[in-house]
Amino acid sequence: MLENTLYKLTVEKKLTVGYYGGSITDGTGASDMEKTSYRALVTEWFRKTYPDAEITGFNASIGGTGTGYGTFRCEKDLLCRDPDLVFIEYCVNDFGDSYDNVLPQAEAIIRKIRKMRPLVDVIAVVSTDEDVAAALESGREFESRDAMLTVAHRYGVPSADPGSALLFRVLRGGDDWASYAPDGSHPSDLGHSVMADVITSIVSELFEKSEKVGAPVPHELPEPLCPGALDGGKMVECRDIRNLETNGFRIVPSSGGRFDEILESEKVGDSLSFDFEGPVLGLIWDGGCVNGDVKVSVDGGEPVNVRSWDHVVRSFHKMQTALCIKGLDPTVPHHAEITVSHQYTDKENPIGYVRIGAILTA
């Protein structure tokens, strides 16, 4: 399963590792994200285990996001950096979403990697947090994990489950959850070290099981589990939106750094329109203090109400996505109209901004 990675390490002696996920993979909770997070520890393990190889690790994670956003930003943030091995960790951020929603999103990410970088090896990482633990104890299902593992099995992707190791220590070993994740979600240095130990153990086992190392072989791309998998999904940033017309919305620099420019409104009734192609239309809200509803209409159809407001995101930057309309004819161009329909304000945020970082199509 990791023969291509082993070839890179032992023959070419050069490996680039990409980490793709949410805040856990980003390293939130670690005392030093670039030294004590699980991704930093895994990269360092490769360096120590293969001292003659040049090891490069890069972080393509964004806190607070799941496979929904990961589906559309895969080329821009991950594949353009030409990884040889990719770790994908989204189960916690997707927790609470349905199996049927997560399955095509997770599959789209794997299919994009297989299509664009067929030599790249992938490992699915299953993490956990206190909410997941409580839900499992009460008999609920971990549907996002099940969906990711279903996709992994379909595409011959090995998995590492440090989440179960953490759960075992807390639920069966009697350890204090706060030792591993003080805020209930983000691992401490101890939690990150447990994750790294599980992951590197799995990698070692897979290397031992690998057959004689030969030239890298492209991974197969089977028929999709989900006929509607959005493996053609892409982000279209403001400057690239076709035939964009604005009424009240203005193009301003992004404060979060994910996009060069964003579309911003602060008044009900502001609107914009544009052309696009594909079977779906979605939006990426850019940043905190995003406090409005919009109505989205395609080709003059019935408007769909879409909420950007998130009571959790009041003063910090967080990307959020919304798939607004699905099932469009992919063979013809479409015209969209978006109008600000409601704003939420309070003492901390007296202006109900709507900030659109990009549109999503497939």
C-alpha positions as a Markdown table, in Angstrom:
| # | Residue | x | y | z |
|---|---|---|---|---|
| 1 | Met | 0.0 | 0.0 | 0.0 |
| 2 | Leu | 2.9 | 2.3 | 0.6 |
| 3 | Glu | 5.4 | 0.9 | -2.0 |
| 4 | Asn | 5.7 | 4.2 | -3.8 |
| 5 | Thr | 6.6 | 6.0 | -0.6 |
| 6 | Leu | 9.1 | 3.4 | 0.3 |
| 7 | Tyr | 10.7 | 3.7 | -3.1 |
| 8 | Lys | 11.0 | 7.4 | -2.7 |
| 9 | Leu | 12.7 | 7.0 | 0.7 |
| 10 | Thr | 15.1 | 4.2 | -0.1 |
| 11 | Val | 15.9 | 4.7 | -3.8 |
| 12 | Glu | 15.3 | 8.3 | -4.7 |
| 13 | Lys | 16.0 | 9.3 | -1.1 |
| 14 | Lys | 13.5 | 12.2 | -1.2 |
| 15 | Leu | 10.0 | 12.4 | 0.1 |
| 16 | Thr | 7.4 | 15.2 | 0.4 |
| 17 | Val | 4.6 | 14.7 | 2.9 |
| 18 | Gly | 1.4 | 16.7 | 2.8 |
| 19 | Tyr | -1.0 | 17.0 | 5.7 |
| 20 | Tyr | -4.6 | 17.8 | 4.9 |
| 21 | Gly | -7.3 | 18.3 | 7.5 |
| 22 | Gly | -8.7 | 20.6 | 10.1 |
| 23 | Ser | -7.4 | 22.2 | 13.3 |
| 24 | Ile | -6.1 | 19.0 | 14.8 |
| 25 | Thr | -3.8 | 18.5 | 11.8 |
| 26 | Asp | -3.0 | 22.2 | 11.7 |
| 27 | Gly | -1.6 | 21.7 | 15.2 |
| 28 | Thr | -3.9 | 23.6 | 17.4 |
| 29 | Gly | -3.4 | 22.7 | 21.1 |
| 30 | Ala | 0.3 | 21.9 | 20.6 |
| 31 | Ser | 2.8 | 24.1 | 22.5 |
| 32 | Asp | 4.7 | 24.6 | 19.2 |
| 33 | Met | 2.7 | 23.7 | 16.0 |
| 34 | Glu | 5.8 | 23.2 | 14.0 |
| 35 | Lys | 7.6 | 21.0 | 16.6 |
| 36 | Thr | 5.1 | 19.2 | 18.8 |
| 37 | Ser | 2.0 | 18.7 | 16.6 |
| 38 | Tyr | 1.4 | 15.2 | 15.4 |
| 39 | Arg | 2.2 | 16.2 | 11.8 |
| 40 | Ala | 5.6 | 17.7 | 12.9 |
| 41 | Leu | 6.3 | 14.6 | 15.0 |
| 42 | Val | 5.5 | 12.3 | 12.0 |
| 43 | Thr | 7.7 | 14.3 | 9.7 |
| 44 | Glu | 10.5 | 14.2 | 12.2 |
| 45 | Trp | 10.1 | 10.4 | 12.5 |
| 46 | Phe | 10.6 | 10.0 | 8.8 |
| 47 | Arg | 13.8 | 12.1 | 9.1 |
| 48 | Lys | 15.2 | 10.0 | 12.0 |
| 49 | Thr | 14.2 | 6.7 | 10.4 |
| 50 | Tyr | 15.6 | 7.6 | 7.0 |
| 51 | Pro | 18.5 | 9.9 | 7.7 |
| 52 | Asp | 19.9 | 9.7 | 4.2 |
| 53 | Ala | 16.6 | 10.9 | 2.6 |
| 54 | Glu | 15.6 | 14.5 | 2.2 |
| 55 | Ile | 12.2 | 14.8 | 4.0 |
| 56 | Thr | 9.9 | 17.8 | 3.4 |
| 57 | Gly | 6.6 | 18.1 | 5.2 |
| 58 | Phe | 4.0 | 20.8 | 4.5 |
| 59 | Asn | 0.8 | 21.8 | 6.2 |
| 60 | Ala | -2.3 | 22.2 | 4.0 |
| 61 | Ser | -4.8 | 22.1 | 6.8 |
| 62 | Ile | -7.4 | 24.8 | 7.7 |
| 63 | Gly | -9.0 | 24.8 | 11.1 |
| 64 | Gly | -12.8 | 24.5 | 11.4 |
| 65 | Thr | -13.2 | 22.9 | 7.9 |
| 66 | Gly | -14.2 | 19.5 | 6.8 |
| 67 | Thr | -14.4 | 17.4 | 3.6 |
| 68 | Gly | -17.0 | 19.8 | 2.2 |
| 69 | Tyr | -14.4 | 22.5 | 1.8 |
| 70 | Gly | -11.5 | 20.0 | 1.3 |
| 71 | Thr | -13.3 | 18.7 | -1.8 |
| 72 | Phe | -13.0 | 22.1 | -3.6 |
| 73 | Arg | -9.5 | 23.3 | -2.4 |
| 74 | Cys | -7.6 | 20.1 | -3.1 |
| 75 | Glu | -5.7 | 21.4 | -6.1 |
| 76 | Lys | -5.0 | 24.9 | -4.8 |
| 77 | Asp | -3.7 | 23.9 | -1.3 |
| 78 | Leu | -2.5 | 20.4 | -1.6 |
| 79 | Leu | -1.8 | 18.9 | -5.0 |
| 80 | Cys | 0.0 | 22.0 | -6.4 |
| 81 | Arg | 2.7 | 21.3 | -3.9 |
| 82 | Asp | 3.5 | 17.9 | -5.4 |
| 83 | Pro | 3.3 | 15.6 | -2.4 |
| 84 | Asp | 4.4 | 12.0 | -2.5 |
| 85 | Leu | 2.5 | 10.9 | 0.6 |
| 86 | Val | -0.7 | 12.6 | 2.0 |
| 87 | Phe | -2.3 | 12.2 | 5.4 |
| 88 | Ile | -6.0 | 13.1 | 5.4 |
| 89 | Glu | -7.8 | 13.9 | 8.8 |
| 90 | Tyr | -11.3 | 15.2 | 8.7 |
| 91 | Cys | -13.4 | 12.9 | 10.8 |
| 92 | Val | -13.8 | 15.1 | 13.8 |
| 93 | Asn | -14.7 | 18.2 | 11.9 |
| 94 | Asp | -17.2 | 16.2 | 9.8 |
| 95 | Phe | -18.7 | 14.7 | 13.0 |
| 96 | Gly | -22.4 | 15.4 | 13.2 |
| 97 | Asp | -22.8 | 15.4 | 9.4 |
| 98 | Ser | -24.5 | 12.4 | 7.8 |
| 99 | Tyr | -22.8 | 9.4 | 6.2 |
| 100 | Asp | -24.5 | 10.2 | 2.9 |
| 101 | Asn | -23.1 | 13.8 | 2.9 |
| 102 | Val | -19.6 | 12.9 | 3.9 |
| 103 | Leu | -19.2 | 9.9 | 1.7 |
| 104 | Pro | -19.2 | 11.7 | -1.7 |
| 105 | Gln | -17.1 | 14.5 | -0.3 |
| 106 | Ala | -14.4 | 12.2 | 1.1 |
| 107 | Glu | -14.5 | 10.2 | -2.2 |
| 108 | Ala | -14.1 | 13.3 | -4.2 |
| 109 | Ile | -10.8 | 14.2 | -2.4 |
| 110 | Ile | -9.4 | 10.7 | -2.9 |
| 111 | Arg | -10.4 | 10.6 | -6.6 |
| 112 | Lys | -8.9 | 14.0 | -7.2 |
| 113 | Ile | -5.6 | 12.8 | -5.8 |
| 114 | Arg | -5.7 | 9.6 | -7.8 |
| 115 | Lys | -6.6 | 11.5 | -11.0 |
| 116 | Met | -4.0 | 14.3 | -10.7 |
| 117 | Arg | -1.2 | 12.5 | -8.8 |
| 118 | Pro | -1.7 | 8.8 | -9.4 |
| 119 | Leu | 1.6 | 7.9 | -7.8 |
| 120 | Val | 0.8 | 9.6 | -4.5 |
| 121 | Asp | 0.2 | 7.3 | -1.5 |
| 122 | Val | -2.6 | 8.3 | 0.9 |
| 123 | Ile | -3.3 | 7.4 | 4.6 |
| 124 | Ala | -6.6 | 8.2 | 6.2 |
| 125 | Val | -6.3 | 9.4 | 9.8 |
| 126 | Val | -9.1 | 9.0 | 12.3 |
| 127 | Ser | -9.0 | 11.3 | 15.3 |
| 128 | Thr | -11.5 | 12.0 | 18.0 |
| 129 | Asp | -12.5 | 14.5 | 20.6 |
| 130 | Glu | -14.6 | 14.7 | 23.8 |
| 131 | Asp | -17.8 | 15.3 | 21.9 |
| 132 | Val | -17.2 | 12.2 | 19.8 |
| 133 | Ala | -16.4 | 10.2 | 22.9 |
| 134 | Ala | -19.6 | 11.3 | 24.6 |
| 135 | Ala | -21.7 | 10.5 | 21.6 |
| 136 | Leu | -20.2 | 7.0 | 21.2 |
| 137 | Glu | -20.8 | 6.3 | 24.9 |
| 138 | Ser | -24.5 | 7.3 | 24.4 |
| 139 | Gly | -24.8 | 4.9 | 21.5 |
| 140 | Arg | -24.6 | 7.3 | 18.6 |
| 141 | Glu | -22.7 | 6.4 | 15.4 |
| 142 | Phe | -19.5 | 8.0 | 14.2 |
| 143 | Glu | -20.8 | 8.4 | 10.7 |
| 144 | Ser | -18.0 | 10.6 | 9.3 |
| 145 | Arg | -15.5 | 8.0 | 10.3 |
| 146 | Asp | -17.5 | 5.3 | 8.8 |
| 147 | Ala | -17.8 | 7.2 | 5.5 |
| 148 | Met | -14.1 | 7.9 | 5.3 |
| 149 | Leu | -13.2 | 4.3 | 6.0 |
| 150 | Thr | -15.7 | 3.1 | 3.4 |
| 151 | Val | -13.9 | 5.3 | 0.8 |
| 152 | Ala | -10.5 | 4.2 | 2.1 |
| 153 | His | -11.4 | 0.6 | 1.6 |
| 154 | Arg | -12.8 | 1.2 | -1.9 |
| 155 | Tyr | -9.5 | 2.9 | -3.0 |
| 156 | Gly | -7.0 | 0.8 | -1.2 |
| 157 | Val | -6.1 | 3.6 | 1.2 |
| 158 | Pro | -4.7 | 2.4 | 4.5 |
| 159 | Ser | -6.0 | 4.0 | 7.7 |
| 160 | Ala | -4.5 | 5.0 | 11.1 |
| 161 | Asp | -6.8 | 5.3 | 14.0 |
| 162 | Pro | -5.2 | 7.3 | 16.8 |
| 163 | Gly | -8.6 | 8.4 | 17.9 |
| 164 | Ser | -9.3 | 4.9 | 19.2 |
| 165 | Ala | -6.1 | 4.9 | 21.1 |
| 166 | Leu | -7.1 | 8.1 | 22.8 |
| 167 | Leu | -10.5 | 6.8 | 23.6 |
| 168 | Phe | -9.1 | 3.6 | 25.0 |
| 169 | Arg | -6.9 | 5.5 | 27.4 |
| 170 | Val | -9.7 | 7.7 | 28.6 |
| 171 | Leu | -12.7 | 5.3 | 28.6 |
| 172 | Arg | -10.9 | 2.1 | 29.5 |
| 173 | Gly | -7.6 | 3.2 | 31.1 |
| 174 | Gly | -9.2 | 5.7 | 33.4 |
| 175 | Asp | -7.0 | 8.6 | 32.2 |
| 176 | Asp | -8.2 | 12.2 | 32.4 |
| 177 | Trp | -9.4 | 13.5 | 29.0 |
| 178 | Ala | -8.0 | 16.9 | 29.8 |
| 179 | Ser | -4.5 | 15.5 | 29.7 |
| 180 | Tyr | -4.9 | 14.7 | 26.1 |
| 181 | Ala | -7.1 | 17.6 | 25.0 |
| 182 | Pro | -7.5 | 20.3 | 27.6 |
| 183 | Asp | -10.3 | 22.1 | 25.7 |
| 184 | Gly | -12.0 | 18.8 | 24.8 |
| 185 | Ser | -11.1 | 19.0 | 21.1 |
| 186 | His | -7.5 | 20.0 | 20.4 |
| 187 | Pro | -4.7 | 17.6 | 21.5 |
| 188 | Ser | -2.1 | 18.7 | 24.0 |
| 189 | Asp | 1.5 | 17.8 | 23.3 |
| 190 | Leu | 0.7 | 14.5 | 25.0 |
| 191 | Gly | -2.3 | 13.9 | 22.7 |
| 192 | His | -0.3 | 14.8 | 19.6 |
| 193 | Ser | 2.4 | 12.4 | 20.7 |
| 194 | Val | -0.1 | 9.6 | 21.0 |
| 195 | Met | -1.4 | 10.3 | 17.6 |
| 196 | Ala | 2.1 | 10.4 | 16.1 |
| 197 | Asp | 3.0 | 7.1 | 17.7 |
| 198 | Val | -0.1 | 5.3 | 16.3 |
| 199 | Ile | 0.5 | 6.7 | 12.8 |
| 200 | Thr | 4.2 | 5.9 | 12.6 |
| 201 | Ser | 3.5 | 2.4 | 13.9 |
| 202 | Ile | 1.0 | 1.9 | 11.1 |
| 203 | Val | 3.5 | 3.2 | 8.6 |
| 204 | Ser | 6.2 | 0.9 | 9.9 |
| 205 | Glu | 3.9 | -2.1 | 9.6 |
| 206 | Leu | 2.9 | -1.2 | 6.1 |
| 207 | Phe | 6.6 | -0.8 | 5.1 |
| 208 | Glu | 7.4 | -4.3 | 6.5 |
| 209 | Lys | 4.5 | -5.8 | 4.5 |
| 210 | Ser | 5.6 | -4.1 | 1.3 |
| 211 | Glu | 6.8 | -6.4 | -1.5 |
| 212 | Lys | 10.1 | -5.9 | -3.2 |
| 213 | Val | 10.4 | -2.2 | -3.9 |
| 214 | Gly | 10.3 | -1.4 | -7.7 |
| 215 | Ala | 9.6 | 1.6 | -9.7 |
| 216 | Pro | 6.5 | 3.5 | -8.5 |
| 217 | Val | 3.2 | 2.2 | -9.9 |
| 218 | Pro | 0.1 | 4.4 | -10.5 |
| 219 | His | -2.8 | 3.7 | -8.2 |
| 220 | Glu | -5.9 | 2.3 | -9.8 |
| 221 | Leu | -9.0 | 4.5 | -10.1 |
| 222 | Pro | -12.1 | 2.3 | -9.7 |
| 223 | Glu | -15.7 | 3.3 | -10.5 |
| 224 | Pro | -17.0 | 5.8 | -8.0 |
| 225 | Leu | -19.1 | 4.7 | -5.0 |
| 226 | Cys | -21.2 | 7.8 | -5.5 |
| 227 | Pro | -22.1 | 8.7 | -9.1 |
| 228 | Gly | -22.4 | 12.3 | -8.1 |
| 229 | Ala | -19.0 | 12.5 | -6.4 |
| 230 | Leu | -17.7 | 16.0 | -6.9 |
| 231 | Asp | -14.2 | 15.1 | -8.1 |
| 232 | Gly | -14.4 | 17.9 | -10.7 |
| 233 | Gly | -15.2 | 20.4 | -8.0 |
| 234 | Lys | -13.2 | 23.6 | -7.9 |
| 235 | Met | -13.0 | 27.1 | -6.3 |
| 236 | Val | -13.4 | 30.2 | -8.4 |
| 237 | Glu | -12.0 | 33.3 | -6.8 |
| 238 | Cys | -13.5 | 36.7 | -7.2 |
| 239 | Arg | -11.2 | 37.8 | -10.0 |
| 240 | Asp | -12.0 | 34.7 | -12.0 |
| 241 | Ile | -15.8 | 34.8 | -11.7 |
| 242 | Arg | -17.3 | 35.0 | -15.2 |
| 243 | Asn | -19.5 | 38.0 | -16.0 |
| 244 | Leu | -19.6 | 39.2 | -12.4 |
| 245 | Glu | -21.9 | 42.2 | -11.8 |
| 246 | Thr | -22.3 | 43.8 | -8.4 |
| 247 | Asn | -24.9 | 46.0 | -6.9 |
| 248 | Gly | -23.8 | 47.1 | -3.4 |
| 249 | Phe | -21.2 | 44.3 | -3.0 |
| 250 | Arg | -17.7 | 45.6 | -3.3 |
| 251 | Ile | -14.4 | 43.8 | -3.9 |
| 252 | Val | -12.0 | 44.3 | -1.0 |
| 253 | Pro | -8.7 | 42.7 | 0.2 |
| 254 | Ser | -9.1 | 39.6 | 2.3 |
| 255 | Ser | -8.1 | 39.9 | 5.9 |
| 256 | Gly | -7.7 | 36.2 | 6.4 |
| 257 | Gly | -5.1 | 35.6 | 3.8 |
| 258 | Arg | -6.8 | 32.6 | 2.1 |
| 259 | Phe | -7.9 | 34.8 | -0.9 |
| 260 | Asp | -6.4 | 37.9 | -2.4 |
| 261 | Glu | -9.8 | 39.6 | -2.6 |
| 262 | Ile | -13.3 | 38.9 | -1.4 |
| 263 | Leu | -16.8 | 40.2 | -2.2 |
| 264 | Glu | -18.2 | 42.1 | 0.8 |
| 265 | Ser | -21.6 | 43.5 | 1.7 |
| 266 | Glu | -23.0 | 45.3 | 4.7 |
| 267 | Lys | -26.5 | 46.0 | 3.7 |
| 268 | Val | -29.7 | 44.1 | 3.1 |
| 269 | Gly | -30.6 | 44.3 | -0.6 |
| 270 | Asp | -27.1 | 44.2 | -1.9 |
| 271 | Ser | -26.7 | 41.8 | -4.7 |
| 272 | Leu | -24.4 | 40.2 | -7.3 |
| 273 | Ser | -24.8 | 38.0 | -10.4 |
| 274 | Phe | -22.5 | 35.9 | -12.4 |
| 275 | Asp | -22.2 | 32.9 | -14.9 |
| 276 | Phe | -20.9 | 29.5 | -14.1 |
| 277 | Glu | -20.9 | 25.9 | -15.3 |
| 278 | Gly | -21.4 | 22.7 | -13.4 |
| 279 | Pro | -24.0 | 20.6 | -11.5 |
| 280 | Val | -23.6 | 22.5 | -8.2 |
| 281 | Leu | -23.2 | 26.0 | -6.8 |
| 282 | Gly | -21.7 | 26.7 | -3.5 |
| 283 | Leu | -20.1 | 29.6 | -1.5 |
| 284 | Ile | -17.2 | 30.1 | 0.7 |
| 285 | Trp | -17.7 | 32.6 | 3.5 |
| 286 | Asp | -14.5 | 34.4 | 4.3 |
| 287 | Gly | -13.6 | 35.0 | 7.9 |
| 288 | Gly | -15.2 | 35.8 | 11.3 |
| 289 | Cys | -18.0 | 38.2 | 11.9 |
| 290 | Val | -19.9 | 36.9 | 8.9 |
| 291 | Asn | -23.4 | 37.6 | 9.9 |
| 292 | Gly | -25.9 | 37.6 | 7.1 |
| 293 | Asp | -28.4 | 35.5 | 5.1 |
| 294 | Val | -28.5 | 35.5 | 1.3 |
| 295 | Lys | -31.0 | 34.2 | -1.2 |
| 296 | Val | -29.4 | 32.3 | -4.1 |
| 297 | Ser | -31.3 | 31.8 | -7.4 |
| 298 | Val | -30.0 | 30.0 | -10.5 |
| 299 | Asp | -31.4 | 30.5 | -13.9 |
| 300 | Gly | -34.4 | 32.4 | -12.5 |
| 301 | Gly | -35.5 | 29.6 | -10.3 |
| 302 | Glu | -37.0 | 29.6 | -6.8 |
| 303 | Pro | -34.5 | 31.4 | -4.4 |
| 304 | Val | -32.8 | 29.2 | -1.8 |
| 305 | Asn | -32.0 | 30.8 | 1.6 |
| 306 | Val | -28.4 | 30.3 | 2.7 |
| 307 | Arg | -27.1 | 31.4 | 6.2 |
| 308 | Ser | -23.6 | 32.5 | 6.7 |
| 309 | Trp | -24.0 | 33.5 | 10.3 |
| 310 | Asp | -22.2 | 31.3 | 12.9 |
| 311 | His | -22.6 | 32.2 | 16.5 |
| 312 | Val | -19.4 | 30.5 | 17.3 |
| 313 | Val | -17.3 | 32.6 | 15.0 |
| 314 | Arg | -17.5 | 36.1 | 16.4 |
| 315 | Ser | -14.0 | 37.5 | 16.4 |
| 316 | Phe | -11.6 | 35.1 | 14.7 |
| 317 | His | -11.0 | 33.9 | 11.2 |
| 318 | Lys | -12.7 | 30.7 | 10.0 |
| 319 | Met | -13.6 | 29.5 | 6.6 |
| 320 | Gln | -17.1 | 28.1 | 6.1 |
| 321 | Thr | -18.7 | 26.6 | 3.1 |
| 322 | Ala | -22.3 | 26.1 | 1.9 |
| 323 | Leu | -23.4 | 24.0 | -1.1 |
| 324 | Cys | -26.4 | 26.0 | -2.1 |
| 325 | Ile | -27.9 | 24.3 | -5.1 |
| 326 | Lys | -27.3 | 20.8 | -6.5 |
| 327 | Gly | -28.6 | 18.7 | -9.4 |
| 328 | Leu | -28.0 | 21.3 | -12.2 |
| 329 | Asp | -27.5 | 20.3 | -15.8 |
| 330 | Pro | -23.7 | 20.1 | -16.2 |
| 331 | Thr | -23.8 | 20.4 | -20.0 |
| 332 | Val | -25.2 | 24.0 | -20.2 |
| 333 | Pro | -24.0 | 27.3 | -18.7 |
| 334 | His | -25.9 | 28.8 | -15.7 |
| 335 | His | -26.6 | 32.3 | -14.3 |
| 336 | Ala | -26.7 | 32.9 | -10.6 |
| 337 | Glu | -28.1 | 35.8 | -8.6 |
| 338 | Ile | -27.3 | 36.3 | -4.9 |
| 339 | Thr | -29.1 | 38.9 | -2.7 |
| 340 | Val | -28.4 | 39.8 | 1.0 |
| 341 | Ser | -31.8 | 39.0 | 2.7 |
| 342 | His | -31.0 | 39.4 | 6.4 |
| 343 | Gln | -28.3 | 40.5 | 8.8 |
| 344 | Tyr | -27.4 | 39.6 | 12.4 |
| 345 | Thr | -25.9 | 42.2 | 14.6 |
| 346 | Asp | -24.9 | 42.6 | 18.2 |
| 347 | Lys | -22.8 | 44.9 | 20.4 |
| 348 | Glu | -19.6 | 43.1 | 19.3 |
| 349 | Asn | -20.5 | 43.2 | 15.6 |
| 350 | Pro | -22.8 | 46.1 | 14.9 |
| 351 | Ile | -22.4 | 45.6 | 11.1 |
| 352 | Gly | -23.8 | 42.4 | 9.6 |
| 353 | Tyr | -21.2 | 41.7 | 7.0 |
| 354 | Val | -21.6 | 39.1 | 4.3 |
| 355 | Arg | -18.1 | 38.2 | 2.9 |
| 356 | Ile | -17.8 | 35.8 | 0.0 |
| 357 | Gly | -14.3 | 34.4 | -0.6 |
| 358 | Ala | -15.1 | 32.3 | -3.7 |
| 359 | Ile | -17.8 | 30.3 | -5.4 |
| 360 | Leu | -17.8 | 26.5 | -5.7 |
| 361 | Thr | -18.6 | 24.6 | -8.8 |
| 362 | Ala | -18.0 | 21.1 | -10.2 |
